[in-house]
């Protein structure tokens, strides 16, 4: 995911926001976003469809083996992935 690749390069971290959401659990991320949405009523705080679709398919992140990445060996842990070399996603 380009967002994670850019984040990891810019901030020199070993994980980006999508990988972090996978670690936390996509269902937990949804629940947090629903709290914000209920409090604000702002459409921008509503959980995005891609997140809801993944949850509906049982893709909750690390705890189910699939989320935005596939576990136990997510692409972002591979050194060549960060630099976008051939063979990376």
C-alpha positions in Angstrom: 0.0 0.0 0.0 1.5 3.3 -1.1 0.2 5.1 2.0 2.1 2.8 4.3 5.2 2.8 2.1 5.3 6.6 2.2 4.6 6.8 5.9 7.3 4.3 6.7 9.8 6.2 4.6 8.9 9.6 5.8 8.8 8.7 9.5 11.4 5.9 9.5 8.9 3.4 11.1 8.6 -0.3 10.7 4.8 -0.1 10.2 2.4 2.3 8.5 -1.2 3.2 9.4 -2.8 0.3 7.5 -0.5 -2.2 9.1 -1.2 -0.6 12.5 -5.0 -0.9 11.9 -4.4 -4.6 11.2 -2.6 -5.0 14.5 -5.3 -3.2 16.4 -8.1 -5.1 14.6 -10.3 -3.7 11.9 -13.4 -4.3 14.0 -11.8 -2.2 16.9 -11.0 0.5 14.4 -14.6 0.5 13.2 -15.9 0.7 16.7 -13.6 3.7 17.5 -14.8 5.5 14.3 -18.4 4.8 15.2 -17.9 6.6 18.5 -16.5 9.6 16.7 -19.3 9.5 14.1 -22.1 9.2 16.8 -20.6 12.2 18.7 -20.0 14.4 15.7 -22.7 13.3 13.2 -20.2 14.3 10.5 -20.2 12.0 7.4 -16.3 12.2 7.3 -16.2 10.4 10.7 -18.3 7.4 9.4 -16.3 4.2 8.9 -15.4 3.9 5.2 -17.0 1.2 3.1 -13.7 -0.6 2.4 -13.3 -1.1 6.2 -16.9 -2.3 6.6 -16.5 -4.7 3.6 -13.3 -6.2 5.0 -15.0 -6.8 8.4 -18.1 -8.3 6.7 -15.7 -10.8 5.0 -14.1 -11.7 8.3 -10.9 -9.9 7.5 -10.1 -8.3 10.9 -6.3 -8.1 10.6 -3.6 -10.0 12.4 -6.1 -11.9 14.6 -7.7 -13.5 11.5 -4.6 -13.7 9.3 -5.9 -11.2 6.8 -6.8 -7.5 6.8 -5.2 -4.9 4.6 -2.2 -7.4 4.6 -1.9 -11.1 4.9 -0.3 -12.6 8.0 2.0 -13.9 9.5 4.3 -12.5 6.7 2.9 -9.1 5.7 4.5 -7.5 2.7 5.6 -4.4 4.6 8.0 -6.6 6.6 10.0 -7.5 3.5 13.0 -5.1 2.9 12.4 -4.9 -0.8 8.7 -3.8 -0.3 9.6 -0.4 1.2 11.5 0.6 -1.8 8.9 -0.7 -4.3 11.3 -3.1 -6.0 10.1 -5.8 -8.3 8.1 -8.6 -6.6 6.5 -6.2 -4.1 2.9 -5.1 -3.9 
